[in-house]
């Protein structure tokens, strides 16, 4: 599966530890996602994606297997889910998935103040 990572999992140590594969960070490729912005999730400790037409966020692409994906799903926690996104990576636009907070836990750009 191809993931677009934009938050804590962009950190190479965190990714390796949480996915259980020390070499996994070597697969990271730069990417950007238009039409979304980062916004605080409930509690403000982590960020999530929110639609914002004029925004573009920087992130990374990661291709990973099922076992690593299961571990990352567990790390993200209850309620966070994968949504399809279309980031632009080194080889152009791709179909990927990104973790996103449940709607009740998201704050919009306008609510951030």
N, CA, C and O atoms as CSV, one atom per row, in Angstrom:
chain,resi,resn,atom,element,x,y,z
A,1,UNK,N,N,0.849,-1.183,0.000
A,1,UNK,CA,C,0.000,0.000,0.000
A,1,UNK,C,C,0.886,1.234,0.000
A,1,UNK,O,O,1.963,1.243,0.596
A,2,UNK,N,N,0.423,2.261,-0.668
A,2,UNK,CA,C,1.143,3.530,-0.704
A,2,UNK,C,C,0.474,4.507,0.253
A,2,UNK,O,O,-0.721,4.782,0.142
A,3,UNK,N,N,1.254,5.028,1.191
A,3,UNK,CA,C,0.752,5.996,2.172
A,3,UNK,C,C,1.348,7.366,1.920
A,3,UNK,O,O,2.507,7.490,1.523
A,4,UNK,N,N,0.540,8.401,2.155
A,4,UNK,CA,C,1.018,9.776,2.223
A,4,UNK,C,C,1.089,10.119,3.698
A,4,UNK,O,O,0.068,10.125,4.386
A,5,UNK,N,N,2.291,10.404,4.190
A,5,UNK,CA,C,2.501,10.733,5.595
A,5,UNK,C,C,2.788,12.224,5.719
A,5,UNK,O,O,3.574,12.773,4.947
A,6,UNK,N,N,2.160,12.872,6.676
A,6,UNK,CA,C,2.280,14.326,6.804
A,6,UNK,C,C,2.496,14.778,8.240
A,6,UNK,O,O,2.627,15.976,8.494
A,7,UNK,N,N,2.537,13.847,9.180
A,7,UNK,CA,C,2.646,14.210,10.588
A,7,UNK,C,C,3.788,13.491,11.273
A,7,UNK,O,O,4.907,13.449,10.762
A,8,UNK,N,N,3.499,12.926,12.433
A,8,UNK,CA,C,4.542,12.327,13.269
A,8,UNK,C,C,5.278,11.171,12.595
A,8,UNK,O,O,6.435,10.908,12.922
A,9,UNK,N,N,4.632,10.481,11.664
A,9,UNK,CA,C,5.285,9.350,11.004
A,9,UNK,C,C,6.310,9.773,9.958
A,9,UNK,O,O,6.999,8.921,9.396
A,10,UNK,N,N,6.423,11.062,9.689
A,10,UNK,CA,C,7.510,11.532,8.817
A,10,UNK,C,C,8.854,11.456,9.528
A,10,UNK,O,O,9.902,11.441,8.882
A,11,UNK,N,N,8.826,11.408,10.847
A,11,UNK,CA,C,10.054,11.268,11.618
A,11,UNK,C,C,10.582,9.851,11.430
A,11,UNK,O,O,9.879,8.884,11.722
A,12,UNK,N,N,11.804,9.724,10.948
A,12,UNK,CA,C,12.365,8.416,10.590
A,12,UNK,C,C,12.437,7.451,11.774
A,12,UNK,O,O,12.147,6.265,11.616
A,13,UNK,N,N,12.809,7.927,12.929
A,13,UNK,CA,C,12.885,7.056,14.109
A,13,UNK,C,C,11.499,6.568,14.519
A,13,UNK,O,O,11.304,5.388,14.810
A,14,UNK,N,N,10.549,7.485,14.540
A,14,UNK,CA,C,9.179,7.115,14.905
A,14,UNK,C,C,8.633,6.093,13.922
A,14,UNK,O,O,8.045,5.090,14.326
A,15,UNK,N,N,8.823,6.342,12.641
A,15,UNK,CA,C,8.326,5.423,11.617
A,15,UNK,C,C,8.944,4.033,11.780
A,15,UNK,O,O,8.219,3.038,11.775
A,16,UNK,N,N,10.253,3.949,11.922
A,16,UNK,CA,C,10.922,2.654,12.049
A,16,UNK,C,C,10.434,1.897,13.282
A,16,UNK,O,O,10.173,0.696,13.223
A,17,UNK,N,N,10.317,2.607,14.382
A,17,UNK,CA,C,9.885,1.979,15.639
A,17,UNK,C,C,8.429,1.531,15.555
A,17,UNK,O,O,8.106,0.408,15.939
A,18,UNK,N,N,7.563,2.383,15.064
A,18,UNK,CA,C,6.133,2.063,15.028
A,18,UNK,C,C,5.785,1.020,13.976
A,18,UNK,O,O,4.859,0.233,14.173
A,19,UNK,N,N,6.509,1.001,12.864
A,19,UNK,CA,C,6.240,0.021,11.807
A,19,UNK,C,C,6.949,-1.300,12.062
A,19,UNK,O,O,6.584,-2.322,11.481
A,20,UNK,N,N,7.965,-1.288,12.928
A,20,UNK,CA,C,8.694,-2.498,13.247
A,20,UNK,C,C,9.705,-2.913,12.185
A,20,UNK,O,O,10.136,-4.066,12.150
A,21,UNK,N,N,10.082,-1.972,11.319
A,21,UNK,CA,C,11.039,-2.264,10.246
A,21,UNK,C,C,12.083,-1.150,10.231
A,21,UNK,O,O,11.808,-0.057,9.736
A,22,UNK,N,N,13.277,-1.412,10.766
A,22,UNK,CA,C,14.289,-0.353,10.856
A,22,UNK,C,C,14.666,0.284,9.524
A,22,UNK,O,O,14.991,1.471,9.486
A,23,UNK,N,N,14.629,-0.478,8.429
A,23,UNK,CA,C,15.032,0.057,7.124
A,23,UNK,C,C,13.907,0.793,6.393
A,23,UNK,O,O,14.152,1.390,5.345
A,24,UNK,N,N,12.703,0.764,6.913
A,24,UNK,CA,C,11.559,1.355,6.213
A,24,UNK,C,C,11.744,2.834,5.853
A,24,UNK,O,O,11.329,3.236,4.767
A,25,UNK,N,N,12.341,3.650,6.707
A,25,UNK,CA,C,12.495,5.072,6.363
A,25,UNK,C,C,13.292,5.324,5.078
A,25,UNK,O,O,13.173,6.394,4.480
A,26,UNK,N,N,14.087,4.366,4.658
A,26,UNK,CA,C,14.832,4.540,3.400
A,26,UNK,C,C,13.916,4.620,2.191
A,26,UNK,O,O,14.329,5.092,1.132
A,27,UNK,N,N,12.685,4.168,2.334
A,27,UNK,CA,C,11.713,4.178,1.232
A,27,UNK,C,C,10.953,5.497,1.105
A,27,UNK,O,O,10.198,5.676,0.149
A,28,UNK,N,N,11.133,6.405,2.031
A,28,UNK,CA,C,10.386,7.666,2.002
A,28,UNK,C,C,10.764,8.493,0.781
A,28,UNK,O,O,11.939,8.607,0.434
A,29,UNK,N,N,9.751,9.069,0.133
A,29,UNK,CA,C,9.948,9.948,-1.020
A,29,UNK,C,C,9.156,11.232,-0.795
A,29,UNK,O,O,8.022,11.178,-0.319
A,30,UNK,N,N,9.730,12.378,-1.126
A,30,UNK,CA,C,9.015,13.643,-0.906
A,30,UNK,C,C,7.745,13.717,-1.751
A,30,UNK,O,O,7.683,13.185,-2.860
A,31,UNK,N,N,6.748,14.383,-1.204
A,31,UNK,CA,C,5.475,14.552,-1.909
A,31,UNK,C,C,4.767,15.783,-1.372
A,31,UNK,O,O,5.111,16.305,-0.312
A,32,UNK,N,N,3.776,16.235,-2.119
A,32,UNK,CA,C,2.933,17.340,-1.643
A,32,UNK,C,C,1.491,17.039,-2.027
A,32,UNK,O,O,1.226,16.365,-3.023
A,33,UNK,N,N,0.579,17.540,-1.236
A,33,UNK,CA,C,-0.842,17.273,-1.415
A,33,UNK,C,C,-1.585,18.594,-1.492
A,33,UNK,O,O,-1.628,19.349,-0.520
A,34,UNK,N,N,-2.168,18.871,-2.642
A,34,UNK,CA,C,-2.927,20.109,-2.844
A,34,UNK,C,C,-4.374,19.904,-2.395
A,34,UNK,O,O,-4.916,18.800,-2.461
A,35,UNK,N,N,-4.978,20.993,-1.940
A,35,UNK,CA,C,-6.381,20.961,-1.555
A,35,UNK,C,C,-6.631,20.555,-0.123
A,35,UNK,O,O,-7.781,20.387,0.283
A,36,UNK,N,N,-5.559,20.394,0.660
A,36,UNK,CA,C,-5.679,20.039,2.071
A,36,UNK,C,C,-4.699,20.864,2.883
A,36,UNK,O,O,-3.692,21.353,2.371
A,37,UNK,N,N,-5.018,21.006,4.159
A,37,UNK,CA,C,-4.130,21.663,5.118
A,37,UNK,C,C,-4.063,20.803,6.363
A,37,UNK,O,O,-4.926,19.957,6.592
A,38,UNK,N,N,-3.031,21.024,7.169
A,38,UNK,CA,C,-2.946,20.382,8.480
A,38,UNK,C,C,-3.760,21.218,9.457
A,38,UNK,O,O,-3.760,22.448,9.399
A,39,UNK,N,N,-4.450,20.530,10.351
A,39,UNK,CA,C,-5.191,21.214,11.408
A,39,UNK,C,C,-5.092,20.354,12.663
A,39,UNK,O,O,-4.968,19.133,12.567
A,40,UNK,N,N,-5.144,20.969,13.821
A,40,UNK,CA,C,-5.070,20.191,15.053
A,40,UNK,C,C,-6.251,19.231,15.171
A,40,UNK,O,O,-7.394,19.601,14.904
A,41,UNK,N,N,-5.963,18.013,15.569
A,41,UNK,CA,C,-7.034,17.077,15.920
A,41,UNK,C,C,-7.423,17.385,17.361
A,41,UNK,O,O,-6.757,18.172,18.033
A,42,UNK,N,N,-8.487,16.773,17.827
A,42,UNK,CA,C,-8.944,17.006,19.198
A,42,UNK,C,C,-7.778,16.827,20.164
A,42,UNK,O,O,-7.026,15.857,20.061
A,43,UNK,N,N,-7.632,17.733,21.073
A,43,UNK,CA,C,-6.544,17.682,22.034
A,43,UNK,C,C,-5.311,18.447,21.588
A,43,UNK,O,O,-4.472,18.811,22.412
A,44,UNK,N,N,-5.195,18.695,20.281
A,44,UNK,CA,C,-4.125,19.516,19.756
A,44,UNK,C,C,-2.751,18.885,19.693
A,44,UNK,O,O,-1.810,19.541,19.247
A,45,UNK,N,N,-2.592,17.633,20.122
A,45,UNK,CA,C,-1.273,16.999,20.132
A,45,UNK,C,C,-0.847,16.578,18.725
A,45,UNK,O,O,0.332,16.653,18.379
A,46,UNK,N,N,-1.804,16.140,17.927
A,46,UNK,CA,C,-1.515,15.675,16.576
A,46,UNK,C,C,-2.281,16.515,15.564
A,46,UNK,O,O,-3.227,17.224,15.909
A,47,UNK,N,N,-1.857,16.420,14.315
A,47,UNK,CA,C,-2.575,17.127,13.259
A,47,UNK,C,C,-3.283,16.124,12.356
A,47,UNK,O,O,-2.929,14.946,12.304
A,48,UNK,N,N,-4.283,16.618,11.652
A,48,UNK,CA,C,-5.022,15.822,10.684
A,48,UNK,C,C,-5.182,16.645,9.419
A,48,UNK,O,O,-4.838,17.827,9.389
A,49,UNK,N,N,-5.698,16.025,8.389
A,49,UNK,CA,C,-5.966,16.732,7.141
A,49,UNK,C,C,-7.362,17.318,7.170
A,49,UNK,O,O,-8.305,16.683,7.643
A,50,UNK,N,N,-7.487,18.527,6.663
A,50,UNK,CA,C,-8.796,19.133,6.444
A,50,UNK,C,C,-8.794,19.739,5.043
A,50,UNK,O,O,-7.776,20.271,4.602
A,51,UNK,N,N,-9.915,19.664,4.346
A,51,UNK,CA,C,-9.980,20.265,3.011
A,51,UNK,C,C,-9.769,21.775,3.080
A,51,UNK,O,O,-10.354,22.454,3.924
A,52,UNK,N,N,-8.947,22.282,2.204
A,52,UNK,CA,C,-8.717,23.726,2.084
A,52,UNK,C,C,-8.219,23.952,0.662
A,52,UNK,O,O,-7.066,23.670,0.336
A,53,UNK,N,N,-9.101,24.458,-0.163
A,53,UNK,CA,C,-8.852,24.565,-1.599
A,53,UNK,C,C,-7.513,25.211,-1.947
A,53,UNK,O,O,-6.816,24.731,-2.841
A,54,UNK,N,N,-7.149,26.266,-1.272
A,54,UNK,CA,C,-5.941,27.019,-1.639
A,54,UNK,C,C,-4.662,26.492,-0.983
A,54,UNK,O,O,-3.580,27.024,-1.229
A,55,UNK,N,N,-4.775,25.467,-0.163
A,55,UNK,CA,C,-3.618,24.981,0.601
A,55,UNK,C,C,-2.898,23.839,-0.111
A,55,UNK,O,O,-3.468,23.138,-0.947
A,56,UNK,N,N,-1.636,23.680,0.246
A,56,UNK,CA,C,-0.818,22.535,-0.166
A,56,UNK,C,C,0.059,22.166,1.016
A,56,UNK,O,O,0.662,23.037,1.643
A,57,UNK,N,N,0.132,20.888,1.318
A,57,UNK,CA,C,0.991,20.468,2.419
A,57,UNK,C,C,2.097,19.562,1.916
A,57,UNK,O,O,1.929,18.814,0.952
A,58,UNK,N,N,3.229,19.647,2.592
A,58,UNK,CA,C,4.376,18.802,2.282
A,58,UNK,C,C,4.270,17.529,3.102
A,58,UNK,O,O,3.788,17.538,4.235
A,59,UNK,N,N,4.725,16.448,2.518
A,59,UNK,CA,C,4.722,15.173,3.213
A,59,UNK,C,C,5.672,14.226,2.519
A,59,UNK,O,O,6.571,14.648,1.791
A,60,UNK,N,N,5.466,12.938,2.749
A,60,UNK,CA,C,6.280,11.905,2.115
A,60,UNK,C,C,5.388,10.751,1.696
A,60,UNK,O,O,4.322,10.526,2.269
A,61,UNK,N,N,5.845,10.027,0.685
A,61,UNK,CA,C,5.177,8.801,0.244
A,61,UNK,C,C,5.954,7.607,0.768
A,61,UNK,O,O,7.182,7.634,0.849
A,62,UNK,N,N,5.220,6.556,1.123
A,62,UNK,CA,C,5.838,5.341,1.627
A,62,UNK,C,C,5.066,4.137,1.119
A,62,UNK,O,O,3.854,4.040,1.311
A,63,UNK,N,N,5.767,3.227,0.473
A,63,UNK,CA,C,5.184,1.959,0.066
A,63,UNK,C,C,5.531,0.931,1.144
A,63,UNK,O,O,6.700,0.763,1.491
A,64,UNK,N,N,4.518,0.246,1.671
A,64,UNK,CA,C,4.775,-0.698,2.748
A,64,UNK,C,C,3.862,-1.904,2.652
A,64,UNK,O,O,2.850,-1.881,1.951
A,65,UNK,N,N,4.232,-2.961,3.366
A,65,UNK,CA,C,3.475,-4.202,3.377
A,65,UNK,C,C,2.419,-4.232,4.473
A,65,UNK,O,O,2.295,-3.316,5.286
A,66,UNK,N,N,1.664,-5.327,4.457
A,66,UNK,CA,C,0.526,-5.483,5.349
A,66,UNK,C,C,0.903,-5.437,6.826
A,66,UNK,O,O,0.235,-4.759,7.607
A,67,UNK,N,N,1.952,-6.139,7.222
A,67,UNK,CA,C,2.321,-6.178,8.643
A,67,UNK,C,C,2.703,-4.795,9.167
A,67,UNK,O,O,2.299,-4.405,10.262
A,68,UNK,N,N,3.479,-4.064,8.383
A,68,UNK,CA,C,3.847,-2.698,8.800
A,68,UNK,C,C,2.615,-1.807,8.846
A,68,UNK,O,O,2.474,-0.989,9.754
A,69,UNK,N,N,1.724,-1.961,7.875
A,69,UNK,CA,C,0.492,-1.169,7.871
A,69,UNK,C,C,-0.332,-1.459,9.119
A,69,UNK,O,O,-0.845,-0.529,9.743
A,70,UNK,N,N,-0.470,-2.710,9.493
A,70,UNK,CA,C,-1.224,-3.059,10.710
A,70,UNK,C,C,-0.636,-2.379,11.933
A,70,UNK,O,O,-1.372,-1.879,12.784
A,71,UNK,N,N,0.681,-2.359,12.022
A,71,UNK,CA,C,1.333,-1.716,13.167
A,71,UNK,C,C,1.082,-0.203,13.172
A,71,UNK,O,O,0.872,0.387,14.232
A,72,UNK,N,N,1.103,0.422,11.995
A,72,UNK,CA,C,0.849,1.871,11.923
A,72,UNK,C,C,-0.606,2.192,12.244
A,72,UNK,O,O,-0.892,3.212,12.871
A,73,UNK,N,N,-1.518,1.338,11.825
A,73,UNK,CA,C,-2.931,1.536,12.175
A,73,UNK,C,C,-3.089,1.496,13.695
A,73,UNK,O,O,-3.809,2.315,14.266
A,74,UNK,N,N,-2.423,0.554,14.347
A,74,UNK,CA,C,-2.475,0.466,15.810
A,74,UNK,C,C,-1.882,1.718,16.452
A,74,UNK,O,O,-2.415,2.215,17.444
A,75,UNK,N,N,-0.793,2.226,15.900
A,75,UNK,CA,C,-0.162,3.443,16.423
A,75,UNK,C,C,-1.100,4.645,16.294
A,75,UNK,O,O,-1.229,5.438,17.227
A,76,UNK,N,N,-1.746,4.777,15.153
A,76,UNK,CA,C,-2.635,5.930,14.934
A,76,UNK,C,C,-3.788,5.936,15.921
A,76,UNK,O,O,-4.239,7.004,16.332
A,77,UNK,N,N,-4.266,4.780,16.304
A,77,UNK,CA,C,-5.268,4.722,17.359
A,77,UNK,C,C,-6.697,4.654,16.872
A,77,UNK,O,O,-7.001,4.778,15.685
A,78,UNK,N,N,-7.536,4.457,17.830
A,78,UNK,CA,C,-8.962,4.277,17.578
A,78,UNK,C,C,-9.574,5.501,16.902
A,78,UNK,O,O,-9.344,6.640,17.308
A,79,UNK,N,N,-10.336,5.242,15.890
A,79,UNK,CA,C,-11.059,6.316,15.214
A,79,UNK,C,C,-10.357,6.870,13.995
A,79,UNK,O,O,-11.020,7.309,13.055
A,80,UNK,N,N,-9.036,6.865,13.981
A,80,UNK,CA,C,-8.321,7.351,12.811
A,80,UNK,C,C,-8.512,6.343,11.692
A,80,UNK,O,O,-8.491,5.135,11.929
A,81,UNK,N,N,-8.698,6.828,10.489
A,81,UNK,CA,C,-8.928,5.915,9.380
A,81,UNK,C,C,-8.148,6.370,8.158
A,81,UNK,O,O,-7.640,7.490,8.100
A,82,UNK,N,N,-8.066,5.466,7.177
A,82,UNK,CA,C,-7.361,5.765,5.937
A,82,UNK,C,C,-8.335,6.315,4.909
A,82,UNK,O,O,-9.425,5.777,4.716
A,83,UNK,N,N,-7.930,7.385,4.259
A,83,UNK,CA,C,-8.725,7.974,3.192
A,83,UNK,C,C,-7.859,8.088,1.942
A,83,UNK,O,O,-6.641,8.237,2.039
A,84,UNK,N,N,-8.480,8.019,0.778
A,84,UNK,CA,C,-7.731,8.128,-0.469
A,84,UNK,C,C,-7.374,9.585,-0.738
A,84,UNK,O,O,-8.190,10.486,-0.545
A,85,UNK,N,N,-6.148,9.796,-1.185
A,85,UNK,CA,C,-5.668,11.125,-1.563
A,85,UNK,C,C,-4.862,10.992,-2.854
A,85,UNK,O,O,-4.475,9.891,-3.246
A,86,UNK,N,N,-4.617,12.124,-3.505
A,86,UNK,CA,C,-3.877,12.140,-4.773
A,86,UNK,C,C,-2.686,13.093,-4.685
A,86,UNK,O,O,-2.706,14.158,-5.303
A,87,UNK,N,N,-1.647,12.728,-3.924
A,87,UNK,CA,C,-0.466,13.592,-3.819
A,87,UNK,C,C,0.386,13.538,-5.080
A,87,UNK,O,O,0.227,12.657,-5.924
A,88,UNK,N,N,1.288,14.497,-5.185
A,88,UNK,CA,C,2.261,14.528,-6.278
A,88,UNK,C,C,3.613,14.140,-5.689
A,88,UNK,O,O,4.121,14.802,-4.784
A,89,UNK,N,N,4.183,13.069,-6.208
A,89,UNK,CA,C,5.479,12.583,-5.763
A,89,UNK,C,C,6.519,12.789,-6.841
A,89,UNK,O,O,6.271,13.510,-7.807
A,90,UNK,N,N,7.679,12.172,-6.699
A,90,UNK,CA,C,8.768,12.334,-7.664
A,90,UNK,C,C,8.404,11.918,-9.095
A,90,UNK,O,O,8.994,12.411,-10.056
A,91,UNK,N,N,7.439,11.017,-9.230
A,91,UNK,CA,C,7.031,10.546,-10.562
A,91,UNK,C,C,5.656,11.053,-10.973
A,91,UNK,O,O,5.020,10.472,-11.853
A,92,UNK,N,N,5.194,12.122,-10.352
A,92,UNK,CA,C,3.903,12.691,-10.705
A,92,UNK,C,C,2.813,12.323,-9.715
A,92,UNK,O,O,3.089,11.823,-8.625
A,93,UNK,N,N,1.574,12.576,-10.107
A,93,UNK,CA,C,0.421,12.336,-9.227
A,93,UNK,C,C,0.172,10.842,-9.072
A,93,UNK,O,O,0.223,10.087,-10.043
A,94,UNK,N,N,-0.096,10.425,-7.836
A,94,UNK,CA,C,-0.340,9.016,-7.528
A,94,UNK,C,C,-1.571,8.885,-6.638
A,94,UNK,O,O,-2.011,9.852,-6.015
A,95,UNK,N,N,-2.109,7.693,-6.590
A,95,UNK,CA,C,-3.175,7.380,-5.647
A,95,UNK,C,C,-2.524,6.808,-4.399
A,95,UNK,O,O,-1.750,5.854,-4.481
A,96,UNK,N,N,-2.830,7.376,-3.257
A,96,UNK,CA,C,-2.271,6.923,-1.985
A,96,UNK,C,C,-3.364,6.996,-0.926
A,96,UNK,O,O,-4.492,7.398,-1.211
A,97,UNK,N,N,-3.028,6.612,0.267
A,97,UNK,CA,C,-3.929,6.716,1.409
A,97,UNK,C,C,-3.248,7.543,2.494
A,97,UNK,O,O,-2.023,7.542,2.614
A,98,UNK,N,N,-4.046,8.238,3.271
A,98,UNK,CA,C,-3.525,9.029,4.389
A,98,UNK,C,C,-4.406,8.799,5.605
A,98,UNK,O,O,-5.620,8.633,5.487
A,99,UNK,N,N,-3.780,8.792,6.774
A,99,UNK,CA,C,-4.543,8.697,8.011
A,99,UNK,C,C,-5.215,10.040,8.271
A,99,UNK,O,O,-4.619,11.100,8.083
A,100,UNK,N,N,-6.464,9.969,8.707
A,100,UNK,CA,C,-7.219,11.185,8.998
A,100,UNK,C,C,-8.050,10.955,10.257
A,100,UNK,O,O,-8.536,9.851,10.503
A,101,UNK,N,N,-8.202,11.999,11.038
A,101,UNK,CA,C,-8.991,11.903,12.273
A,101,UNK,C,C,-10.469,11.796,11.936
A,101,UNK,O,O,-10.901,12.255,10.879
A,102,UNK,N,N,-11.248,11.192,12.828
A,102,UNK,CA,C,-12.693,11.148,12.597
A,102,UNK,C,C,-13.258,12.563,12.581
A,102,UNK,O,O,-12.696,13.458,13.213
A,103,UNK,N,N,-14.363,12.778,11.867
A,103,UNK,CA,C,-14.908,14.134,11.731
A,103,UNK,C,C,-15.101,14.873,13.054
A,103,UNK,O,O,-14.846,16.075,13.122
A,104,UNK,N,N,-15.536,14.195,14.086
A,104,UNK,CA,C,-15.780,14.881,15.369
A,104,UNK,C,C,-14.497,15.386,16.017
A,104,UNK,O,O,-14.540,16.254,16.889
A,105,UNK,N,N,-13.355,14.846,15.595
A,105,UNK,CA,C,-12.077,15.231,16.197
A,105,UNK,C,C,-11.332,16.278,15.381
A,105,UNK,O,O,-10.274,16.750,15.797
A,106,UNK,N,N,-11.874,16.646,14.221
A,106,UNK,CA,C,-11.196,17.614,13.357
A,106,UNK,C,C,-11.669,19.025,13.657
A,106,UNK,O,O,-12.823,19.245,14.022
A,107,UNK,N,N,-10.772,19.963,13.500
A,107,UNK,CA,C,-11.114,21.378,13.564
A,107,UNK,C,C,-10.858,21.950,12.189
A,107,UNK,O,O,-9.846,21.630,11.567
A,108,UNK,N,N,-11.740,22.775,11.710
A,108,UNK,CA,C,-11.536,23.353,10.385
A,108,UNK,C,C,-10.506,24.459,10.454
A,108,UNK,O,O,-10.131,24.909,11.537
A,109,UNK,N,N,-10.055,24.892,9.299
A,109,UNK,CA,C,-9.102,25.990,9.209
A,109,UNK,C,C,-9.653,27.225,9.907
A,109,UNK,O,O,-8.916,27.934,10.593
A,110,UNK,N,N,-10.931,27.481,9.738
A,110,UNK,CA,C,-11.536,28.690,10.306
A,110,UNK,C,C,-11.689,28.621,11.819
A,110,UNK,O,O,-11.728,29.653,12.489
A,111,UNK,N,N,-11.776,27.401,12.363
A,111,UNK,CA,C,-11.893,27.253,13.806
A,111,UNK,C,C,-10.542,27.419,14.505
A,111,UNK,O,O,-10.493,27.635,15.716
A,112,UNK,N,N,-9.448,27.318,13.749
A,112,UNK,CA,C,-8.130,27.421,14.377
A,112,UNK,C,C,-7.836,28.829,14.856
A,112,UNK,O,O,-7.025,29.033,15.759
A,113,UNK,N,N,-8.500,29.797,14.247
A,113,UNK,CA,C,-8.333,31.173,14.685
A,113,UNK,C,C,-7.168,31.817,14.209
A,113,UNK,O,O,-6.936,32.984,14.523
